[in-house]
């Protein structure tokens, strides 16, 4: 899973444009996941959550 921006950058560098993990969002109920994905796909970017440490 993608836990932070560093891991997301590694995946992008490897031409992997899809990922999942707590760096993006916690586990979501199906209805909330659908909204999250639709919003992410509308602008082409899934937001990474700010994480300390």
ABEGO torsion letter per residue (X at the ends): XBABAAAAAAAAAAGBABBBEAAABBBBBAAAAAAAAAAAAAAGBBBBBBBBX
